[in-house]
Amino acid sequence: MFFRKKGKLRMEENERLLNHIEVTKERYDNQRQLIEHSVDPSEDVISRMKLTEAKYSFLIREARIRRARKNSL
């Protein structure tokens, strides 16, 4: 009775985490493609890509720790 809210909150936060992972992965892929197609990418673009890559890897580790999985129905 008292723990229903906790389970619901955990599911909502896991869903939000997975959505954030998808958005961050798309940003990382876009930035990586931009750098690959650039002749001489600036240091600013490279540092932003590295920052996005670090965020993405952090989110992936957090999802593994939480054992968050995407429900595919």
Predicted model as a PDB file, atoms N, CA, C, CB and O in Angstrom, pLDDT in the B-factor column:
MODEL        1                                                                  
ATOM      1  N   MET A   1       0.808  -1.171   0.000  1.00 51.00           N  
ATOM      2  CA  MET A   1       0.000   0.000   0.000  1.00 51.00           C  
ATOM      3  C   MET A   1       0.869   1.259   0.000  1.00 51.00           C  
ATOM      4  CB  MET A   1      -0.929  -0.015   1.186  1.00 51.00           C  
ATOM      5  O   MET A   1       0.600   2.187  -0.764  1.00 51.00           O  
ATOM      6  N   PHE A   2       1.888   1.309   0.827  1.00 61.00           N  
ATOM      7  CA  PHE A   2       2.716   2.499   0.940  1.00 61.00           C  
ATOM      8  C   PHE A   2       3.797   2.573  -0.140  1.00 61.00           C  
ATOM      9  CB  PHE A   2       3.355   2.543   2.303  1.00 61.00           C  
ATOM     10  O   PHE A   2       4.323   3.651  -0.413  1.00 61.00           O  
ATOM     11  N   PHE A   3       4.127   1.450  -0.749  1.00 61.00           N  
ATOM     12  CA  PHE A   3       5.250   1.418  -1.674  1.00 61.00           C  
ATOM     13  C   PHE A   3       4.831   1.487  -3.139  1.00 61.00           C  
ATOM     14  CB  PHE A   3       6.050   0.179  -1.446  1.00 61.00           C  
ATOM     15  O   PHE A   3       5.690   1.384  -4.015  1.00 61.00           O  
ATOM     16  N   ARG A   4       3.586   1.653  -3.428  1.00 72.00           N  
ATOM     17  CA  ARG A   4       3.125   1.742  -4.813  1.00 72.00           C  
ATOM     18  C   ARG A   4       3.694   2.976  -5.500  1.00 72.00           C  
ATOM     19  CB  ARG A   4       1.596   1.769  -4.867  1.00 72.00           C  
ATOM     20  O   ARG A   4       4.110   2.919  -6.657  1.00 72.00           O  
ATOM     21  N   LYS A   5       3.707   4.069  -4.789  1.00 80.00           N  
ATOM     22  CA  LYS A   5       4.188   5.324  -5.364  1.00 80.00           C  
ATOM     23  C   LYS A   5       5.679   5.218  -5.699  1.00 80.00           C  
ATOM     24  CB  LYS A   5       3.934   6.499  -4.390  1.00 80.00           C  
ATOM     25  O   LYS A   5       6.126   5.761  -6.708  1.00 80.00           O  
ATOM     26  N   LYS A   6       6.433   4.535  -4.872  1.00 81.00           N  
ATOM     27  CA  LYS A   6       7.865   4.389  -5.099  1.00 81.00           C  
ATOM     28  C   LYS A   6       8.133   3.638  -6.402  1.00 81.00           C  
ATOM     29  CB  LYS A   6       8.522   3.662  -3.918  1.00 81.00           C  
ATOM     30  O   LYS A   6       8.998   4.039  -7.181  1.00 81.00           O  
ATOM     31  N   GLY A   7       7.411   2.571  -6.638  1.00 81.00           N  
ATOM     32  CA  GLY A   7       7.579   1.813  -7.872  1.00 81.00           C  
ATOM     33  C   GLY A   7       7.181   2.617  -9.098  1.00 81.00           C  
ATOM     34  O   GLY A   7       7.834   2.551 -10.139  1.00 81.00           O  
ATOM     35  N   LYS A   8       6.104   3.374  -8.963  1.00 85.00           N  
ATOM     36  CA  LYS A   8       5.639   4.201 -10.071  1.00 85.00           C  
ATOM     37  C   LYS A   8       6.652   5.298 -10.384  1.00 85.00           C  
ATOM     38  CB  LYS A   8       4.270   4.817  -9.746  1.00 85.00           C  
ATOM     39  O   LYS A   8       6.936   5.576 -11.549  1.00 85.00           O  
ATOM     40  N   LEU A   9       7.191   5.915  -9.342  1.00 87.00           N  
ATOM     41  CA  LEU A   9       8.209   6.951  -9.535  1.00 87.00           C  
ATOM     42  C   LEU A   9       9.459   6.389 -10.198  1.00 87.00           C  
ATOM     43  CB  LEU A   9       8.575   7.590  -8.200  1.00 87.00           C  
ATOM     44  O   LEU A   9      10.041   7.029 -11.074  1.00 87.00           O  
ATOM     45  N   ARG A  10       9.871   5.205  -9.786  1.00 88.00           N  
ATOM     46  CA  ARG A  10      11.050   4.579 -10.369  1.00 88.00           C  
ATOM     47  C   ARG A  10      10.822   4.303 -11.854  1.00 88.00           C  
ATOM     48  CB  ARG A  10      11.395   3.274  -9.624  1.00 88.00           C  
ATOM     49  O   ARG A  10      11.718   4.526 -12.669  1.00 88.00           O  
ATOM     50  N   MET A  11       9.654   3.827 -12.206  1.00 89.00           N  
ATOM     51  CA  MET A  11       9.356   3.564 -13.621  1.00 89.00           C  
ATOM     52  C   MET A  11       9.349   4.852 -14.431  1.00 89.00           C  
ATOM     53  CB  MET A  11       8.004   2.851 -13.763  1.00 89.00           C  
ATOM     54  O   MET A  11       9.866   4.882 -15.548  1.00 89.00           O  
ATOM     55  N   GLU A  12       8.773   5.912 -13.885  1.00 90.00           N  
ATOM     56  CA  GLU A  12       8.738   7.193 -14.595  1.00 90.00           C  
ATOM     57  C   GLU A  12      10.144   7.753 -14.789  1.00 90.00           C  
ATOM     58  CB  GLU A  12       7.871   8.203 -13.833  1.00 90.00           C  
ATOM     59  O   GLU A  12      10.474   8.258 -15.862  1.00 90.00           O  
ATOM     60  N   GLU A  13      10.964   7.662 -13.754  1.00 92.00           N  
ATOM     61  CA  GLU A  13      12.333   8.183 -13.859  1.00 92.00           C  
ATOM     62  C   GLU A  13      13.168   7.344 -14.822  1.00 92.00           C  
ATOM     63  CB  GLU A  13      13.003   8.215 -12.475  1.00 92.00           C  
ATOM     64  O   GLU A  13      13.988   7.888 -15.561  1.00 92.00           O  
ATOM     65  N   ASN A  14      12.972   6.034 -14.821  1.00 92.00           N  
ATOM     66  CA  ASN A  14      13.680   5.186 -15.777  1.00 92.00           C  
ATOM     67  C   ASN A  14      13.277   5.527 -17.211  1.00 92.00           C  
ATOM     68  CB  ASN A  14      13.402   3.703 -15.487  1.00 92.00           C  
ATOM     69  O   ASN A  14      14.120   5.555 -18.107  1.00 92.00           O  
ATOM     70  N   GLU A  15      12.003   5.782 -17.420  1.00 93.00           N  
ATOM     71  CA  GLU A  15      11.530   6.160 -18.745  1.00 93.00           C  
ATOM     72  C   GLU A  15      12.133   7.499 -19.172  1.00 93.00           C  
ATOM     73  CB  GLU A  15       9.996   6.234 -18.766  1.00 93.00           C  
ATOM     74  O   GLU A  15      12.540   7.671 -20.321  1.00 93.00           O  
ATOM     75  N   ARG A  16      12.183   8.426 -18.245  1.00 95.00           N  
ATOM     76  CA  ARG A  16      12.769   9.737 -18.544  1.00 95.00           C  
ATOM     77  C   ARG A  16      14.263   9.606 -18.843  1.00 95.00           C  
ATOM     78  CB  ARG A  16      12.546  10.711 -17.367  1.00 95.00           C  
ATOM     79  O   ARG A  16      14.781  10.285 -19.730  1.00 95.00           O  
ATOM     80  N   LEU A  17      14.953   8.737 -18.106  1.00 95.00           N  
ATOM     81  CA  LEU A  17      16.371   8.486 -18.346  1.00 95.00           C  
ATOM     82  C   LEU A  17      16.588   7.902 -19.735  1.00 95.00           C  
ATOM     83  CB  LEU A  17      16.937   7.542 -17.279  1.00 95.00           C  
ATOM     84  O   LEU A  17      17.496   8.325 -20.450  1.00 95.00           O  
ATOM     85  N   LEU A  18      15.765   6.937 -20.122  1.00 95.00           N  
ATOM     86  CA  LEU A  18      15.915   6.316 -21.433  1.00 95.00           C  
ATOM     87  C   LEU A  18      15.636   7.307 -22.563  1.00 95.00           C  
ATOM     88  CB  LEU A  18      14.986   5.116 -21.552  1.00 95.00           C  
ATOM     89  O   LEU A  18      16.301   7.273 -23.598  1.00 95.00           O  
ATOM     90  N   ASN A  19      14.663   8.182 -22.367  1.00 96.00           N  
ATOM     91  CA  ASN A  19      14.393   9.208 -23.371  1.00 96.00           C  
ATOM     92  C   ASN A  19      15.576  10.173 -23.487  1.00 96.00           C  
ATOM     93  CB  ASN A  19      13.105   9.981 -23.019  1.00 96.00           C  
ATOM     94  O   ASN A  19      15.949  10.579 -24.588  1.00 96.00           O  
ATOM     95  N   HIS A  20      16.148  10.525 -22.369  1.00 97.00           N  
ATOM     96  CA  HIS A  20      17.298  11.425 -22.373  1.00 97.00           C  
ATOM     97  C   HIS A  20      18.500  10.764 -23.051  1.00 97.00           C  
ATOM     98  CB  HIS A  20      17.660  11.842 -20.934  1.00 97.00           C  
ATOM     99  O   HIS A  20      19.279  11.437 -23.726  1.00 97.00           O  
ATOM    100  N   ILE A  21      18.651   9.458 -22.875  1.00 96.00           N  
ATOM    101  CA  ILE A  21      19.727   8.723 -23.543  1.00 96.00           C  
ATOM    102  C   ILE A  21      19.549   8.786 -25.055  1.00 96.00           C  
ATOM    103  CB  ILE A  21      19.763   7.253 -23.068  1.00 96.00           C  
ATOM    104  O   ILE A  21      20.519   9.001 -25.782  1.00 96.00           O  
ATOM    105  N   GLU A  22      18.326   8.603 -25.534  1.00 96.00           N  
ATOM    106  CA  GLU A  22      18.066   8.655 -26.971  1.00 96.00           C  
ATOM    107  C   GLU A  22      18.408  10.025 -27.557  1.00 96.00           C  
ATOM    108  CB  GLU A  22      16.604   8.318 -27.254  1.00 96.00           C  
ATOM    109  O   GLU A  22      19.042  10.117 -28.608  1.00 96.00           O  
ATOM    110  N   VAL A  23      17.988  11.079 -26.875  1.00 97.00           N  
ATOM    111  CA  VAL A  23      18.252  12.445 -27.355  1.00 97.00           C  
ATOM    112  C   VAL A  23      19.756  12.719 -27.379  1.00 97.00           C  
ATOM    113  CB  VAL A  23      17.532  13.490 -26.459  1.00 97.00           C  
ATOM    114  O   VAL A  23      20.270  13.298 -28.336  1.00 97.00           O  
ATOM    115  N   THR A  24      20.451  12.305 -26.334  1.00 97.00           N  
ATOM    116  CA  THR A  24      21.888  12.537 -26.254  1.00 97.00           C  
ATOM    117  C   THR A  24      22.630  11.744 -27.315  1.00 97.00           C  
ATOM    118  CB  THR A  24      22.410  12.173 -24.870  1.00 97.00           C  
ATOM    119  O   THR A  24      23.619  12.225 -27.870  1.00 97.00           O  
ATOM    120  N   LYS A  25      22.166  10.538 -27.604  1.00 97.00           N  
ATOM    121  CA  LYS A  25      22.812   9.724 -28.647  1.00 97.00           C  
ATOM    122  C   LYS A  25      22.633  10.372 -30.010  1.00 97.00           C  
ATOM    123  CB  LYS A  25      22.235   8.290 -28.661  1.00 97.00           C  
ATOM    124  O   LYS A  25      23.571  10.392 -30.807  1.00 97.00           O  
ATOM    125  N   GLU A  26      21.452  10.901 -30.292  1.00 97.00           N  
ATOM    126  CA  GLU A  26      21.226  11.580 -31.561  1.00 97.00           C  
ATOM    127  C   GLU A  26      22.139  12.795 -31.699  1.00 97.00           C  
ATOM    128  CB  GLU A  26      19.760  12.002 -31.685  1.00 97.00           C  
ATOM    129  O   GLU A  26      22.710  13.026 -32.765  1.00 97.00           O  
ATOM    130  N   ARG A  27      22.277  13.571 -30.627  1.00 96.00           N  
ATOM    131  CA  ARG A  27      23.182  14.734 -30.649  1.00 96.00           C  
ATOM    132  C   ARG A  27      24.613  14.301 -30.901  1.00 96.00           C  
ATOM    133  CB  ARG A  27      23.098  15.514 -29.328  1.00 96.00           C  
ATOM    134  O   ARG A  27      25.320  14.910 -31.704  1.00 96.00           O  
ATOM    135  N   TYR A  28      25.046  13.241 -30.211  1.00 97.00           N  
ATOM    136  CA  TYR A  28      26.408  12.741 -30.374  1.00 97.00           C  
ATOM    137  C   TYR A  28      26.646  12.278 -31.805  1.00 97.00           C  
ATOM    138  CB  TYR A  28      26.681  11.594 -29.395  1.00 97.00           C  
ATOM    139  O   TYR A  28      27.675  12.601 -32.399  1.00 97.00           O  
ATOM    140  N   ASP A  29      25.714  11.532 -32.357  1.00 97.00           N  
ATOM    141  CA  ASP A  29      25.862  11.059 -33.736  1.00 97.00           C  
ATOM    142  C   ASP A  29      25.927  12.221 -34.722  1.00 97.00           C  
ATOM    143  CB  ASP A  29      24.706  10.129 -34.104  1.00 97.00           C  
ATOM    144  O   ASP A  29      26.734  12.202 -35.651  1.00 97.00           O  
ATOM    145  N   ASN A  30      25.088  13.225 -34.527  1.00 96.00           N  
ATOM    146  CA  ASN A  30      25.096  14.391 -35.411  1.00 96.00           C  
ATOM    147  C   ASN A  30      26.420  15.138 -35.324  1.00 96.00           C  
ATOM    148  CB  ASN A  30      23.941  15.332 -35.062  1.00 96.00           C  
ATOM    149  O   ASN A  30      26.976  15.535 -36.348  1.00 96.00           O  
ATOM    150  N   GLN A  31      26.924  15.329 -34.123  1.00 95.00           N  
ATOM    151  CA  GLN A  31      28.187  16.035 -33.960  1.00 95.00           C  
ATOM    152  C   GLN A  31      29.353  15.242 -34.538  1.00 95.00           C  
ATOM    153  CB  GLN A  31      28.436  16.329 -32.491  1.00 95.00           C  
ATOM    154  O   GLN A  31      30.264  15.813 -35.138  1.00 95.00           O  
ATOM    155  N   ARG A  32      29.322  13.933 -34.356  1.00 95.00           N  
ATOM    156  CA  ARG A  32      30.386  13.087 -34.905  1.00 95.00           C  
ATOM    157  C   ARG A  32      30.390  13.129 -36.425  1.00 95.00           C  
ATOM    158  CB  ARG A  32      30.225  11.642 -34.422  1.00 95.00           C  
ATOM    159  O   ARG A  32      31.452  13.197 -37.044  1.00 95.00           O  
ATOM    160  N   GLN A  33      29.200  13.088 -37.031  1.00 95.00           N  
ATOM    161  CA  GLN A  33      29.116  13.176 -38.489  1.00 95.00           C  
ATOM    162  C   GLN A  33      29.613  14.527 -38.981  1.00 95.00           C  
ATOM    163  CB  GLN A  33      27.677  12.941 -38.961  1.00 95.00           C  
ATOM    164  O   GLN A  33      30.275  14.600 -40.016  1.00 95.00           O  
ATOM    165  N   LEU A  34      29.305  15.593 -38.259  1.00 93.00           N  
ATOM    166  CA  LEU A  34      29.760  16.923 -38.633  1.00 93.00           C  
ATOM    167  C   LEU A  34      31.285  16.979 -38.639  1.00 93.00           C  
ATOM    168  CB  LEU A  34      29.186  17.979 -37.675  1.00 93.00           C  
ATOM    169  O   LEU A  34      31.887  17.546 -39.551  1.00 93.00           O  
ATOM    170  N   ILE A  35      31.896  16.399 -37.636  1.00 94.00           N  
ATOM    171  CA  ILE A  35      33.356  16.404 -37.558  1.00 94.00           C  
ATOM    172  C   ILE A  35      33.963  15.535 -38.657  1.00 94.00           C  
ATOM    173  CB  ILE A  35      33.820  15.915 -36.179  1.00 94.00           C  
ATOM    174  O   ILE A  35      34.985  15.899 -39.239  1.00 94.00           O  
ATOM    175  N   GLU A  36      33.348  14.397 -38.943  1.00 94.00           N  
ATOM    176  CA  GLU A  36      33.860  13.518 -39.993  1.00 94.00           C  
ATOM    177  C   GLU A  36      33.804  14.178 -41.364  1.00 94.00           C  
ATOM    178  CB  GLU A  36      33.074  12.218 -40.015  1.00 94.00           C  
ATOM    179  O   GLU A  36      34.677  13.947 -42.200  1.00 94.00           O  
ATOM    180  N   HIS A  37      32.790  14.992 -41.600  1.00 94.00           N  
ATOM    181  CA  HIS A  37      32.632  15.637 -42.902  1.00 94.00           C  
ATOM    182  C   HIS A  37      33.352  16.973 -42.994  1.00 94.00           C  
ATOM    183  CB  HIS A  37      31.173  15.836 -43.197  1.00 94.00           C  
ATOM    184  O   HIS A  37      33.426  17.562 -44.072  1.00 94.00           O  
ATOM    185  N   SER A  38      33.879  17.452 -41.889  1.00 92.00           N  
ATOM    186  CA  SER A  38      34.583  18.731 -41.890  1.00 92.00           C  
ATOM    187  C   SER A  38      36.023  18.536 -42.335  1.00 92.00           C  
ATOM    188  CB  SER A  38      34.537  19.381 -40.497  1.00 92.00           C  
ATOM    189  O   SER A  38      36.651  17.516 -42.050  1.00 92.00           O  
ATOM    190  N   VAL A  39      36.526  19.529 -43.034  1.00 91.00           N  
ATOM    191  CA  VAL A  39      37.921  19.495 -43.449  1.00 91.00           C  
ATOM    192  C   VAL A  39      38.822  19.848 -42.269  1.00 91.00           C  
ATOM    193  CB  VAL A  39      38.166  20.462 -44.628  1.00 91.00           C  
ATOM    194  O   VAL A  39      39.801  19.152 -42.001  1.00 91.00           O  
ATOM    195  N   ASP A  40      38.489  20.926 -41.569  1.00 92.00           N  
ATOM    196  CA  ASP A  40      39.275  21.375 -40.430  1.00 92.00           C  
ATOM    197  C   ASP A  40      38.339  21.790 -39.302  1.00 92.00           C  
ATOM    198  CB  ASP A  40      40.206  22.543 -40.829  1.00 92.00           C  
ATOM    199  O   ASP A  40      38.044  22.976 -39.154  1.00 92.00           O  
ATOM    200  N   PRO A  41      37.862  20.822 -38.492  1.00 90.00           N  
ATOM    201  CA  PRO A  41      36.921  21.180 -37.420  1.00 90.00           C  
ATOM    202  C   PRO A  41      37.609  22.012 -36.343  1.00 90.00           C  
ATOM    203  CB  PRO A  41      36.310  19.914 -36.794  1.00 90.00           C  
ATOM    204  O   PRO A  41      38.782  21.798 -36.039  1.00 90.00           O  
ATOM    205  N   SER A  42      36.884  22.948 -35.776  1.00 92.00           N  
ATOM    206  CA  SER A  42      37.445  23.805 -34.732  1.00 92.00           C  
ATOM    207  C   SER A  42      37.528  23.043 -33.412  1.00 92.00           C  
ATOM    208  CB  SER A  42      36.596  25.085 -34.563  1.00 92.00           C  
ATOM    209  O   SER A  42      36.882  22.012 -33.228  1.00 92.00           O  
ATOM    210  N   GLU A  43      38.329  23.569 -32.511  1.00 94.00           N  
ATOM    211  CA  GLU A  43      38.488  22.956 -31.195  1.00 94.00           C  
ATOM    212  C   GLU A  43      37.186  23.002 -30.399  1.00 94.00           C  
ATOM    213  CB  GLU A  43      39.603  23.655 -30.418  1.00 94.00           C  
ATOM    214  O   GLU A  43      36.903  22.113 -29.596  1.00 94.00           O  
ATOM    215  N   ASP A  44      36.401  24.052 -30.635  1.00 94.00           N  
ATOM    216  CA  ASP A  44      35.125  24.192 -29.933  1.00 94.00           C  
ATOM    217  C   ASP A  44      34.170  23.057 -30.310  1.00 94.00           C  
ATOM    218  CB  ASP A  44      34.482  25.557 -30.253  1.00 94.00           C  
ATOM    219  O   ASP A  44      33.500  22.491 -29.446  1.00 94.00           O  
ATOM    220  N   VAL A  45      34.112  22.733 -31.575  1.00 92.00           N  
ATOM    221  CA  VAL A  45      33.228  21.659 -32.049  1.00 92.00           C  
ATOM    222  C   VAL A  45      33.700  20.317 -31.501  1.00 92.00           C  
ATOM    223  CB  VAL A  45      33.185  21.623 -33.601  1.00 92.00           C  
ATOM    224  O   VAL A  45      32.891  19.486 -31.088  1.00 92.00           O  
ATOM    225  N   ILE A  46      35.000  20.115 -31.501  1.00 94.00           N  
ATOM    226  CA  ILE A  46      35.548  18.852 -30.988  1.00 94.00           C  
ATOM    227  C   ILE A  46      35.288  18.719 -29.489  1.00 94.00           C  
ATOM    228  CB  ILE A  46      37.063  18.762 -31.275  1.00 94.00           C  
ATOM    229  O   ILE A  46      34.932  17.642 -29.011  1.00 94.00           O  
ATOM    230  N   SER A  47      35.465  19.804 -28.754  1.00 96.00           N  
ATOM    231  CA  SER A  47      35.233  19.734 -27.305  1.00 96.00           C  
ATOM    232  C   SER A  47      33.758  19.508 -26.987  1.00 96.00           C  
ATOM    233  CB  SER A  47      35.720  21.018 -26.622  1.00 96.00           C  
ATOM    234  O   SER A  47      33.436  18.806 -26.028  1.00 96.00           O  
ATOM    235  N   ARG A  48      32.847  20.100 -27.788  1.00 95.00           N  
ATOM    236  CA  ARG A  48      31.415  19.849 -27.561  1.00 95.00           C  
ATOM    237  C   ARG A  48      31.063  18.398 -27.830  1.00 95.00           C  
ATOM    238  CB  ARG A  48      30.561  20.763 -28.448  1.00 95.00           C  
ATOM    239  O   ARG A  48      30.238  17.815 -27.125  1.00 95.00           O  
ATOM    240  N   MET A  49      31.696  17.798 -28.866  1.00 95.00           N  
ATOM    241  CA  MET A  49      31.436  16.396 -29.163  1.00 95.00           C  
ATOM    242  C   MET A  49      31.938  15.514 -28.018  1.00 95.00           C  
ATOM    243  CB  MET A  49      32.105  15.990 -30.494  1.00 95.00           C  
ATOM    244  O   MET A  49      31.263  14.562 -27.628  1.00 95.00           O  
ATOM    245  N   LYS A  50      33.109  15.824 -27.484  1.00 96.00           N  
ATOM    246  CA  LYS A  50      33.651  15.039 -26.379  1.00 96.00           C  
ATOM    247  C   LYS A  50      32.778  15.169 -25.130  1.00 96.00           C  
ATOM    248  CB  LYS A  50      35.086  15.479 -26.069  1.00 96.00           C  
ATOM    249  O   LYS A  50      32.583  14.199 -24.397  1.00 96.00           O  
ATOM    250  N   LEU A  51      32.259  16.365 -24.895  1.00 97.00           N  
ATOM    251  CA  LEU A  51      31.366  16.579 -23.760  1.00 97.00           C  
ATOM    252  C   LEU A  51      30.078  15.774 -23.919  1.00 97.00           C  
ATOM    253  CB  LEU A  51      31.043  18.071 -23.609  1.00 97.00           C  
ATOM    254  O   LEU A  51      29.605  15.154 -22.966  1.00 97.00           O  
ATOM    255  N   THR A  52      29.520  15.786 -25.110  1.00 97.00           N  
ATOM    256  CA  THR A  52      28.299  15.015 -25.370  1.00 97.00           C  
ATOM    257  C   THR A  52      28.575  13.520 -25.238  1.00 97.00           C  
ATOM    258  CB  THR A  52      27.742  15.333 -26.776  1.00 97.00           C  
ATOM    259  O   THR A  52      27.734  12.776 -24.733  1.00 97.00           O  
ATOM    260  N   GLU A  53      29.744  13.081 -25.688  1.00 97.00           N  
ATOM    261  CA  GLU A  53      30.112  11.669 -25.558  1.00 97.00           C  
ATOM    262  C   GLU A  53      30.224  11.273 -24.083  1.00 97.00           C  
ATOM    263  CB  GLU A  53      31.444  11.388 -26.289  1.00 97.00           C  
ATOM    264  O   GLU A  53      29.801  10.183 -23.697  1.00 97.00           O  
ATOM    265  N   ALA A  54      30.788  12.150 -23.271  1.00 97.00           N  
ATOM    266  CA  ALA A  54      30.917  11.874 -21.836  1.00 97.00           C  
ATOM    267  C   ALA A  54      29.542  11.805 -21.172  1.00 97.00           C  
ATOM    268  CB  ALA A  54      31.783  12.953 -21.154  1.00 97.00           C  
ATOM    269  O   ALA A  54      29.304  10.943 -20.326  1.00 97.00           O  
ATOM    270  N   LYS A  55      28.638  12.711 -21.552  1.00 97.00           N  
ATOM    271  CA  LYS A  55      27.270  12.675 -21.012  1.00 97.00           C  
ATOM    272  C   LYS A  55      26.574  11.373 -21.397  1.00 97.00           C  
ATOM    273  CB  LYS A  55      26.452  13.885 -21.519  1.00 97.00           C  
ATOM    274  O   LYS A  55      25.911  10.744 -20.573  1.00 97.00           O  
ATOM    275  N   TYR A  56      26.731  10.979 -22.655  1.00 97.00           N  
ATOM    276  CA  TYR A  56      26.096   9.755 -23.143  1.00 97.00           C  
ATOM    277  C   TYR A  56      26.616   8.536 -22.380  1.00 97.00           C  
ATOM    278  CB  TYR A  56      26.344   9.584 -24.655  1.00 97.00           C  
ATOM    279  O   TYR A  56      25.829   7.684 -21.968  1.00 97.00           O  
ATOM    280  N   SER A  57      27.932   8.444 -22.189  1.00 97.00           N  
ATOM    281  CA  SER A  57      28.470   7.288 -21.479  1.00 97.00           C  
ATOM    282  C   SER A  57      28.033   7.281 -20.014  1.00 97.00           C  
ATOM    283  CB  SER A  57      29.995   7.275 -21.572  1.00 97.00           C  
ATOM    284  O   SER A  57      27.800   6.216 -19.442  1.00 97.00           O  
ATOM    285  N   PHE A  58      27.920   8.469 -19.401  1.00 97.00           N  
ATOM    286  CA  PHE A  58      27.429   8.542 -18.024  1.00 97.00           C  
ATOM    287  C   PHE A  58      25.990   8.038 -17.937  1.00 97.00           C  
ATOM    288  CB  PHE A  58      27.521   9.986 -17.494  1.00 97.00           C  
ATOM    289  O   PHE A  58      25.651   7.272 -17.035  1.00 97.00           O  
ATOM    290  N   LEU A  59      25.139   8.472 -18.880  1.00 96.00           N  
ATOM    291  CA  LEU A  59      23.738   8.051 -18.860  1.00 96.00           C  
ATOM    292  C   LEU A  59      23.609   6.548 -19.082  1.00 96.00           C  
ATOM    293  CB  LEU A  59      22.940   8.808 -19.924  1.00 96.00           C  
ATOM    294  O   LEU A  59      22.760   5.899 -18.470  1.00 96.00           O  
ATOM    295  N   ILE A  60      24.442   5.998 -19.949  1.00 96.00           N  
ATOM    296  CA  ILE A  60      24.416   4.549 -20.188  1.00 96.00           C  
ATOM    297  C   ILE A  60      24.802   3.795 -18.912  1.00 96.00           C  
ATOM    298  CB  ILE A  60      25.373   4.168 -21.350  1.00 96.00           C  
ATOM    299  O   ILE A  60      24.169   2.799 -18.561  1.00 96.00           O  
ATOM    300  N   ARG A  61      25.839   4.271 -18.223  1.00 96.00           N  
ATOM    301  CA  ARG A  61      26.230   3.623 -16.965  1.00 96.00           C  
ATOM    302  C   ARG A  61      25.127   3.707 -15.926  1.00 96.00           C  
ATOM    303  CB  ARG A  61      27.501   4.255 -16.414  1.00 96.00           C  
ATOM    304  O   ARG A  61      24.876   2.743 -15.203  1.00 96.00           O  
ATOM    305  N   GLU A  62      24.469   4.856 -15.849  1.00 95.00           N  
ATOM    306  CA  GLU A  62      23.373   5.028 -14.887  1.00 95.00           C  
ATOM    307  C   GLU A  62      22.223   4.068 -15.201  1.00 95.00           C  
ATOM    308  CB  GLU A  62      22.865   6.491 -14.898  1.00 95.00           C  
ATOM    309  O   GLU A  62      21.619   3.498 -14.292  1.00 95.00           O  
ATOM    310  N   ALA A  63      21.924   3.893 -16.489  1.00 94.00           N  
ATOM    311  CA  ALA A  63      20.857   2.959 -16.874  1.00 94.00           C  
ATOM    312  C   ALA A  63      21.234   1.527 -16.510  1.00 94.00           C  
ATOM    313  CB  ALA A  63      20.565   3.060 -18.385  1.00 94.00           C  
ATOM    314  O   ALA A  63      20.378   0.743 -16.101  1.00 94.00           O  
ATOM    315  N   ARG A  64      22.510   1.185 -16.658  1.00 94.00           N  
ATOM    316  CA  ARG A  64      22.950  -0.161 -16.280  1.00 94.00           C  
ATOM    317  C   ARG A  64      22.828  -0.373 -14.773  1.00 94.00           C  
ATOM    318  CB  ARG A  64      24.401  -0.397 -16.730  1.00 94.00           C  
ATOM    319  O   ARG A  64      22.401  -1.434 -14.318  1.00 94.00           O  
ATOM    320  N   ILE A  65      23.203   0.634 -14.017  1.00 94.00           N  
ATOM    321  CA  ILE A  65      23.118   0.521 -12.552  1.00 94.00           C  
ATOM    322  C   ILE A  65      21.661   0.346 -12.124  1.00 94.00           C  
ATOM    323  CB  ILE A  65      23.737   1.774 -11.865  1.00 94.00           C  
ATOM    324  O   ILE A  65      21.353  -0.467 -11.253  1.00 94.00           O  
ATOM    325  N   ARG A  66      20.775   1.115 -12.743  1.00 91.00           N  
ATOM    326  CA  ARG A  66      19.344   1.034 -12.398  1.00 91.00           C  
ATOM    327  C   ARG A  66      18.664  -0.170 -13.022  1.00 91.00           C  
ATOM    328  CB  ARG A  66      18.626   2.296 -12.837  1.00 91.00           C  
ATOM    329  O   ARG A  66      17.537  -0.510 -12.662  1.00 91.00           O  
ATOM    330  N   ARG A  67      19.345  -0.815 -13.956  1.00 90.00           N  
ATOM    331  CA  ARG A  67      18.776  -1.926 -14.723  1.00 90.00           C  
ATOM    332  C   ARG A  67      17.507  -1.482 -15.455  1.00 90.00           C  
ATOM    333  CB  ARG A  67      18.467  -3.123 -13.794  1.00 90.00           C  
ATOM    334  O   ARG A  67      16.509  -2.201 -15.507  1.00 90.00           O  
ATOM    335  N   ALA A  68      17.581  -0.274 -16.017  1.00 89.00           N  
ATOM    336  CA  ALA A  68      16.460   0.277 -16.754  1.00 89.00           C  
ATOM    337  C   ALA A  68      16.455  -0.330 -18.160  1.00 89.00           C  
ATOM    338  CB  ALA A  68      16.539   1.835 -16.812  1.00 89.00           C  
ATOM    339  O   ALA A  68      17.479  -0.377 -18.842  1.00 89.00           O  
ATOM    340  N   ARG A  69      15.303  -0.781 -18.560  1.00 85.00           N  
ATOM    341  CA  ARG A  69      15.147  -1.374 -19.886  1.00 85.00           C  
ATOM    342  C   ARG A  69      13.952  -0.760 -20.572  1.00 85.00           C  
ATOM    343  CB  ARG A  69      14.992  -2.905 -19.800  1.00 85.00           C  
ATOM    344  O   ARG A  69      12.980  -0.355 -19.934  1.00 85.00           O  
ATOM    345  N   LYS A  70      14.046  -0.700 -21.881  1.00 80.00           N  
ATOM    346  CA  LYS A  70      12.961  -0.142 -22.658  1.00 80.00           C  
ATOM    347  C   LYS A  70      11.906  -1.220 -22.892  1.00 80.00           C  
ATOM    348  CB  LYS A  70      13.480   0.428 -23.998  1.00 80.00           C  
ATOM    349  O   LYS A  70      12.226  -2.335 -23.303  1.00 80.00           O  
ATOM    350  N   ASN A  71      10.671  -0.885 -22.632  1.00 72.00           N  
ATOM    351  CA  ASN A  71       9.584  -1.834 -22.862  1.00 72.00           C  
ATOM    352  C   ASN A  71       9.163  -1.737 -24.314  1.00 72.00           C  
ATOM    353  CB  ASN A  71       8.379  -1.562 -21.914  1.00 72.00           C  
ATOM    354  O   ASN A  71       8.706  -0.689 -24.769  1.00 72.00           O  
ATOM    355  N   SER A  72       9.316  -2.827 -25.033  1.00 48.00           N  
ATOM    356  CA  SER A  72       8.895  -2.832 -26.443  1.00 48.00           C  
ATOM    357  C   SER A  72       7.668  -3.727 -26.563  1.00 48.00           C  
ATOM    358  CB  SER A  72      10.054  -3.329 -27.395  1.00 48.00           C  
ATOM    359  O   SER A  72       7.760  -4.948 -26.433  1.00 48.00           O  
ATOM    360  N   LEU A  73       6.548  -3.120 -26.807  1.00 42.00           N  
ATOM    361  CA  LEU A  73       5.287  -3.866 -26.930  1.00 42.00           C  
ATOM    362  C   LEU A  73       4.844  -3.880 -28.358  1.00 42.00           C  
ATOM    363  CB  LEU A  73       4.189  -3.264 -26.044  1.00 42.00           C  
ATOM    364  O   LEU A  73       3.803  -4.456 -28.677  1.00 42.00           O  
TER     365      LEU A  73                                                      
ENDMDL                                                                          
END                                                                             
